[in-house]
Amino acid sequence: MNLANYSNDQALILFNLYSSLEQCLDAIGHLHLGPKLVLTDHDVSKDHMIVQRFQAGVLTQEIQVRKQDIELSSSNPMTRYQLLSYILNQFKADQTA
């Protein structure tokens, strides 16, 4: 995935406030900006993780992201922004499809 192609207004705000992708995802649900998003280990691949989307306690969607991108996002704010944008845009695109 080419993260450089992704942008999102929510991601722009959140990546400046929090120092990790997990904190950004957690803030989305706690601040009522959207559904609860949870980062979990992938059952099959050790190179990927899953971002799960819950609404009213029900798993509604999940996408996979590379673990390498998540690790890089902890030390690189721009990568954190682009990865968060990618995740939010994936969920948004699936809602409109």
N, CA, C and O atoms as a DFTB+ gen file, in Angstrom:
388 C
 N C O
     1  1       0.842      -1.168       0.000
     2  2       0.000       0.000       0.000
     3  2       0.890       1.234       0.000
     4  3       1.896       1.276       0.708
     5  1       0.533       2.214      -0.772
     6  2       1.279       3.461      -0.823
     7  2       0.580       4.474       0.073
     8  3      -0.399       5.103      -0.328
     9  1       1.094       4.624       1.284
    10  2       0.437       5.488       2.267
    11  2       0.463       6.955       1.885
    12  3      -0.361       7.732       2.368
    13  1       1.389       7.345       1.033
    14  2       1.517       8.761       0.684
    15  2       0.289       9.300      -0.038
    16  3       0.124      10.516      -0.139
    17  1      -0.567       8.431      -0.537
    18  2      -1.744       8.875      -1.280
    19  2      -2.957       9.141      -0.407
    20  3      -4.020       9.467      -0.934
    21  1      -2.838       9.015       0.897
    22  2      -4.000       9.112       1.772
    23  2      -3.954      10.365       2.636
    24  3      -2.911      10.729       3.179
    25  1      -5.123      11.025       2.753
    26  2      -5.262      12.164       3.656
    27  2      -6.662      12.119       4.250
    28  3      -7.585      11.554       3.663
    29  1      -6.804      12.729       5.430
    30  2      -8.086      12.696       6.123
    31  2      -8.053      13.774       7.195
    32  3      -7.060      13.901       7.911
    33  1      -9.131      14.556       7.318
    34  2      -9.165      15.656       8.287
    35  2      -9.105      15.171       9.733
    36  3      -8.412      15.776      10.551
    37  1      -9.819      14.090      10.067
    38  2      -9.758      13.556      11.435
    39  2      -8.342      13.110      11.764
    40  3      -7.844      13.355      12.863
    41  1      -7.697      12.454      10.807
    42  2      -6.329      11.979      11.023
    43  2      -5.382      13.151      11.250
    44  3      -4.461      13.060      12.061
    45  1      -5.607      14.242      10.541
    46  2      -4.753      15.417      10.679
    47  2      -4.782      15.963      12.103
    48  3      -3.755      16.391      12.628
    49  1      -5.938      15.949      12.715
    50  2      -6.069      16.424      14.100
    51  2      -5.473      15.419      15.075
    52  3      -4.683      15.785      15.945
    53  1      -5.850      14.154      14.931
    54  2      -5.469      13.133      15.910
    55  2      -3.981      12.816      15.931
    56  3      -3.423      12.577      17.003
    57  1      -3.322      12.807      14.773
    58  2      -1.920      12.410      14.774
    59  2      -1.054      13.422      15.519
    60  3       0.033      13.081      15.985
    61  1      -1.524      14.656      15.635
    62  2      -0.792      15.667      16.400
    63  2      -1.020      15.543      17.901
    64  3      -0.175      15.964      18.691
    65  1      -2.134      14.977      18.296
    66  2      -2.482      14.885      19.714
    67  2      -1.947      13.634      20.398
    68  3      -1.733      13.638      21.610
    69  1      -1.731      12.570      19.642
    70  2      -1.354      11.282      20.236
    71  2      -0.074      10.751      19.605
    72  3       0.202      10.990      18.429
    73  1       0.703      10.025      20.406
    74  2       2.022       9.585      19.955
    75  2       2.055       8.173      19.385
    76  3       3.123       7.695      19.002
    77  1       0.913       7.495      19.319
    78  2       0.903       6.158      18.720
    79  2      -0.400       5.944      17.956
    80  3      -1.407       6.608      18.205
    81  1      -0.354       5.014      17.034
    82  2      -1.547       4.685      16.260
    83  2      -2.647       4.151      17.164
    84  3      -3.819       4.480      16.980
    85  1      -2.275       3.325      18.143
    86  2      -3.255       2.755      19.063
    87  2      -4.005       3.841      19.825
    88  3      -5.219       3.751      20.006
    89  1      -3.282       4.869      20.272
    90  2      -3.913       5.977      20.992
    91  2      -4.860       6.752      20.080
    92  3      -5.935       7.170      20.509
    93  1      -4.465       6.940      18.836
    94  2      -5.325       7.639      17.875
    95  2      -6.616       6.867      17.637
    96  3      -7.701       7.448      17.633
    97  1      -6.498       5.551      17.438
    98  2      -7.681       4.725      17.201
    99  2      -8.589       4.711      18.417
   100  3      -9.812       4.774      18.288
   101  1      -7.992       4.630      19.596
   102  2      -8.765       4.624      20.838
   103  2      -9.516       5.942      21.018
   104  3     -10.658       5.956      21.479
   105  1      -8.876       7.037      20.655
   106  2      -9.490       8.359      20.814
   107  2     -10.727       8.525      19.941
   108  3     -11.655       9.239      20.320
   109  1     -10.755       7.887      18.799
   110  2     -11.905       8.020      17.902
   111  2     -13.182       7.566      18.593
   112  3     -14.205       8.245      18.511
   113  1     -13.133       6.445      19.261
   114  2     -14.310       5.951      19.973
   115  2     -14.615       6.727      21.235
   116  3     -15.779       6.982      21.544
   117  1     -13.569       7.110      21.975
   118  2     -13.781       7.811      23.239
   119  2     -14.260       9.244      23.060
   120  3     -14.985       9.771      23.904
   121  1     -13.864       9.864      21.980
   122  2     -14.242      11.260      21.751
   123  2     -15.502      11.380      20.899
   124  3     -15.870      12.475      20.473
   125  1     -16.156      10.254      20.654
   126  2     -17.399      10.219      19.879
   127  2     -17.220      10.761      18.468
   128  3     -18.147      11.325      17.887
   129  1     -16.010      10.583      17.919
   130  2     -15.790      10.972      16.531
   131  2     -16.234       9.870      15.578
   132  3     -16.341      10.089      14.371
   133  1     -16.486       8.712      16.113
   134  2     -16.868       7.602      15.257
   135  2     -16.985       6.321      16.046
   136  3     -17.062       6.346      17.274
   137  1     -16.998       5.203      15.351
   138  2     -17.126       3.903      16.007
   139  2     -15.840       3.528      16.736
   140  3     -14.806       4.176      16.573
   141  1     -15.921       2.487      17.530
   142  2     -14.745       2.001      18.247
   143  2     -13.850       1.247      17.264
   144  3     -14.304       0.338      16.570
   145  1     -12.570       1.636      17.212
   146  2     -11.595       0.977      16.358
   147  2     -10.547       0.323      17.246
   148  3      -9.996       0.964      18.142
   149  1     -10.273      -0.954      16.997
   150  2      -9.369      -1.727      17.842
   151  2      -8.301      -2.375      16.974
   152  3      -8.603      -2.972      15.940
   153  1      -7.050      -2.252      17.403
   154  2      -5.924      -2.869      16.716
   155  2      -5.619      -4.201      17.388
   156  3      -5.358      -4.239      18.590
   157  1      -5.648      -5.299      16.625
   158  2      -5.402      -6.633      17.176
   159  2      -4.419      -7.394      16.297
   160  3      -4.184      -7.034      15.144
   161  1      -3.850      -8.450      16.862
   162  2      -2.945      -9.307      16.101
   163  2      -3.718     -10.065      15.028
   164  3      -4.893     -10.393      15.194
   165  1      -3.034     -10.330      13.939
   166  2      -3.606     -11.126      12.848
   167  2      -3.501     -12.595      13.229
   168  3      -2.457     -13.031      13.713
   169  1      -4.551     -13.357      13.023
   170  2      -4.563     -14.774      13.395
   171  2      -3.599     -15.618      12.571
   172  3      -3.063     -16.607      13.071
   173  1      -3.373     -15.243      11.321
   174  2      -2.585     -16.068      10.415
   175  2      -1.205     -15.480      10.133
   176  3      -0.213     -16.210      10.139
   177  1      -1.129     -14.197       9.890
   178  2       0.115     -13.555       9.475
   179  2       0.778     -12.810      10.623
   180  3       0.140     -12.006      11.303
   181  1       2.052     -13.078      10.835
   182  2       2.776     -12.332      11.860
   183  2       3.284     -10.996      11.320
   184  3       3.807     -10.180      12.079
   185  1       3.133     -10.769      10.013
   186  2       3.561      -9.523       9.386
   187  2       2.450      -8.482       9.311
   188  3       2.682      -7.355       8.873
   189  1       1.251      -8.851       9.734
   190  2       0.106      -7.949       9.648
   191  2      -0.633      -7.869      10.976
   192  3      -0.503      -8.740      11.836
   193  1      -1.406      -6.807      11.120
   194  2      -2.326      -6.655      12.236
   195  2      -3.689      -6.306      11.644
   196  3      -3.795      -5.925      10.478
   197  1      -4.710      -6.440      12.452
   198  2      -6.079      -6.174      12.012
   199  2      -6.627      -4.968      12.774
   200  3      -6.474      -4.876      13.992
   201  1      -7.260      -4.055      12.059
   202  2      -8.012      -2.977      12.695
   203  2      -9.480      -3.365      12.583
   204  3     -10.022      -3.503      11.486
   205  1     -10.109      -3.538      13.736
   206  2     -11.512      -3.938      13.773
   207  2     -12.382      -2.730      14.093
   208  3     -12.019      -1.881      14.907
   209  1     -13.528      -2.670      13.443
   210  2     -14.476      -1.570      13.645
   211  2     -15.724      -2.132      14.317
   212  3     -16.370      -3.043      13.800
   213  1     -16.048      -1.574      15.472
   214  2     -17.225      -2.002      16.228
   215  2     -18.227      -0.858      16.302
   216  3     -17.853       0.291      16.537
   217  1     -19.497      -1.178      16.101
   218  2     -20.568      -0.215      16.337
   219  2     -21.590      -0.888      17.228
   220  3     -22.072      -1.980      16.928
   221  1     -21.915      -0.231      18.320
   222  2     -22.846      -0.775      19.318
   223  2     -22.390      -2.154      19.793
   224  3     -23.206      -3.041      20.045
   225  1     -21.071      -2.317      19.911
   226  2     -20.512      -3.563      20.416
   227  2     -20.452      -4.701      19.421
   228  3     -20.054      -5.810      19.779
   229  1     -20.840      -4.456      18.176
   230  2     -20.859      -5.496      17.149
   231  2     -19.744      -5.223      16.134
   232  3     -19.616      -4.110      15.625
   233  1     -18.943      -6.248      15.848
   234  2     -17.900      -6.130      14.833
   235  2     -18.558      -5.952      13.472
   236  3     -19.296      -6.823      13.011
   237  1     -18.285      -4.818      12.832
   238  2     -18.920      -4.533      11.553
   239  2     -17.959      -4.613      10.381
   240  3     -18.382      -4.753       9.233
   241  1     -16.664      -4.523      10.666
   242  2     -15.714      -4.471       9.567
   243  2     -14.310      -4.639      10.114
   244  3     -14.048      -4.315      11.272
   245  1     -13.403      -5.148       9.284
   246  2     -12.003      -5.185       9.666
   247  2     -11.132      -5.065       8.428
   248  3     -11.495      -5.517       7.342
   249  1      -9.979      -4.447       8.617
   250  2      -8.994      -4.330       7.545
   251  2      -7.644      -4.738       8.112
   252  3      -7.416      -4.666       9.319
   253  1      -6.759      -5.164       7.232
   254  2      -5.432      -5.538       7.703
   255  2      -4.427      -4.468       7.304
   256  3      -4.542      -3.846       6.248
   257  1      -3.441      -4.268       8.168
   258  2      -2.355      -3.329       7.910
   259  2      -1.040      -4.029       8.229
   260  3      -0.993      -4.956       9.037
   261  1       0.011      -3.574       7.587
   262  2       1.321      -4.181       7.823
   263  2       1.854      -3.772       9.189
   264  3       1.786      -2.604       9.571
   265  1       2.373      -4.730       9.905
   266  2       2.939      -4.477      11.228
   267  2       4.122      -3.512      11.131
   268  3       4.339      -2.698      12.029
   269  1       4.878      -3.605      10.049
   270  2       6.020      -2.720       9.822
   271  2       5.571      -1.255       9.765
   272  3       6.247      -0.382      10.308
   273  1       4.448      -0.984       9.118
   274  2       3.927       0.387       9.043
   275  2       3.505       0.889      10.422
   276  3       3.713       2.056      10.753
   277  1       2.920       0.013      11.217
   278  2       2.498       0.389      12.570
   279  2       3.706       0.720      13.432
   280  3       3.695       1.707      14.168
   281  1       4.748      -0.102      13.346
   282  2       5.965       0.148      14.120
   283  2       6.618       1.455      13.695
   284  3       7.066       2.229      14.541
   285  1       6.674       1.704      12.400
   286  2       7.265       2.943      11.899
   287  2       6.445       4.160      12.322
   288  3       7.004       5.232      12.554
   289  1       5.141       4.003      12.424
   290  2       4.280       5.134      12.783
   291  2       4.516       5.627      14.210
   292  3       4.186       6.769      14.530
   293  1       5.081       4.782      15.064
   294  2       5.362       5.202      16.442
   295  2       6.485       6.224      16.511
   296  3       6.494       7.087      17.388
   297  1       7.428       6.126      15.587
   298  2       8.571       7.037      15.622
   299  2       8.506       8.123      14.550
   300  3       9.297       9.065      14.575
   301  1       7.579       7.998      13.621
   302  2       7.500       8.945      12.523
   303  2       6.077       9.508      12.428
   304  3       5.169       8.826      11.952
   305  1       5.885      10.744      12.879
   306  2       4.536      11.329      12.886
   307  2       3.865      11.372      11.511
   308  3       2.653      11.179      11.416
   309  1       4.625      11.620      10.455
   310  2       4.015      11.677       9.126
   311  2       3.492      10.301       8.706
   312  3       2.431      10.197       8.090
   313  1       4.228       9.269       9.034
   314  2       3.751       7.909       8.746
   315  2       2.508       7.602       9.566
   316  3       1.578       6.966       9.070
   317  1       2.486       8.053      10.824
   318  2       1.307       7.848      11.672
   319  2       0.090       8.537      11.046
   320  3      -0.997       7.961      11.002
   321  1       0.273       9.752      10.570
   322  2      -0.820      10.477       9.916
   323  2      -1.308       9.728       8.673
   324  3      -2.511       9.542       8.492
   325  1      -0.384       9.304       7.827
   326  2      -0.772       8.646       6.583
   327  2      -1.427       7.287       6.834
   328  3      -2.379       6.922       6.146
   329  1      -0.923       6.541       7.812
   330  2      -1.521       5.249       8.141
   331  2      -2.917       5.437       8.736
   332  3      -3.847       4.710       8.387
   333  1      -3.056       6.397       9.621
   334  2      -4.368       6.691      10.196
   335  2      -5.340       7.156       9.108
   336  3      -6.509       6.770       9.114
   337  1      -4.869       7.970       8.192
   338  2      -5.701       8.406       7.062
   339  2      -6.144       7.219       6.223
   340  3      -7.309       7.114       5.841
   341  1      -5.205       6.329       5.942
   342  2      -5.531       5.133       5.161
   343  2      -6.632       4.327       5.850
   344  3      -7.607       3.929       5.213
   345  1      -6.471       4.090       7.146
   346  2      -7.443       3.291       7.901
   347  2      -8.817       3.957       7.888
   348  3      -9.817       3.309       7.579
   349  1      -8.871       5.240       8.220
   350  2     -10.154       5.945       8.263
   351  2     -10.810       6.005       6.887
   352  3     -12.027       5.861       6.773
   353  1     -10.015       6.214       5.852
   354  2     -10.565       6.266       4.495
   355  2     -11.073       4.905       4.034
   356  3     -12.063       4.834       3.306
   357  1     -10.411       3.821       4.446
   358  2     -10.881       2.479       4.092
   359  2     -12.256       2.228       4.697
   360  3     -13.153       1.719       4.025
   361  1     -12.416       2.582       5.959
   362  2     -13.709       2.387       6.606
   363  2     -14.772       3.280       5.978
   364  3     -15.916       2.858       5.806
   365  1     -14.405       4.498       5.639
   366  2     -15.350       5.428       5.019
   367  2     -15.760       4.931       3.633
   368  3     -16.936       5.000       3.275
   369  1     -14.808       4.436       2.858
   370  2     -15.095       3.947       1.508
   371  2     -16.032       2.748       1.550
   372  3     -16.917       2.622       0.703
   373  1     -15.848       1.872       2.521
   374  2     -16.711       0.699       2.625
   375  2     -18.130       1.072       3.039
   376  3     -19.079       0.369       2.692
   377  1     -18.283       2.163       3.771
   378  2     -19.622       2.600       4.176
   379  2     -20.395       3.165       2.996
   380  3     -21.613       3.005       2.917
   381  1     -19.698       3.826       2.076
   382  2     -20.364       4.464       0.946
   383  2     -20.561       3.514      -0.223
   384  3     -21.317       3.812      -1.147
   385  1     -19.881       2.365      -0.190
   386  2     -19.993       1.406      -1.315
   387  2     -21.299       0.641      -1.263
   388  3     -21.557      -0.200      -2.124
